Amino acid sequence: GAGVSQSPSNKVTEKGKDVELRCDPISGHTALYWYRQSLGQGLEFLIYFQGNSAPDKSGLPSDRFSAERTGGSVSTLTIQRTQQEDSAVYLCASSYLRTGNNQPQHFGDGTRLSIL
Amino acid sequence: DQQVKQNSPSLSVQEGRISILNCDYTNSMFDYFLWYKKYPAEGPTFLISISSIKDKNEDGRFTVFLNKSAKHLSLHIVPSQPGDSAVYFCAARDGRGNQFYFGTGTSLTVIP
């Protein structure tokens, strides 16, 4: 079946512009995560959605970052007034959460964002 | 505050030998541990995992060991193959929720 799909795969934009990144999780997966990987760094947690619960936004680095998940499926991560330090690979992951059953996350190939 | 640490940024191993990748963590509430493999320009791919109630899990050439008292996790690859060359990330889940924490990765090179 289809894996996690992210678009665009690459995005180059000028500083100060807004960008929107999209994630299509695996069908049926209830949990969706966004991470950021800057050059030479590990994965930095940004935000987590689980079903109809309020999202865990504790990893968002500033109020320029926001995300939504519509209909419990597709998610969009929006970065307003982009800065050069926002340049990174943005990764989306989904998993099927079920009480008492450990399930790994499945990742998309990411969006490589470059801010000029 | 890095709760999951991979202190070796890189590792080189001869083909056919054992590769040992290490990971340390600080949070005693972690209950599920995972290893991911990542090739350039691709997302991380799940490799193997272990629950905190176990100390070993094996899947083919890959074995994960968990030492809870030392808060240490390791991945053994035997025998190592050139196709194993990739960046390996260690991850852990906080049992109080579903947030995962990742290490900074170890780049493994298997020399033919």
Interface residues (C-beta under 8 A of the other chain):
Chain A: V4 Q6 A31 Y33 Y35 Q41 G42 L43 F45 Y48 Q50 D56 S58 L91 A93 L97 N102 P104 Q105 H106 F107 G108 D109 G110
Chain B: Q2 Q6 Y32 L34 Y36 A41 E42 G43 P44 T45 F46 S49 S51 F89 A91 R93 G97 N98 Q99 F100 Y101 F102 G103 T104 G105
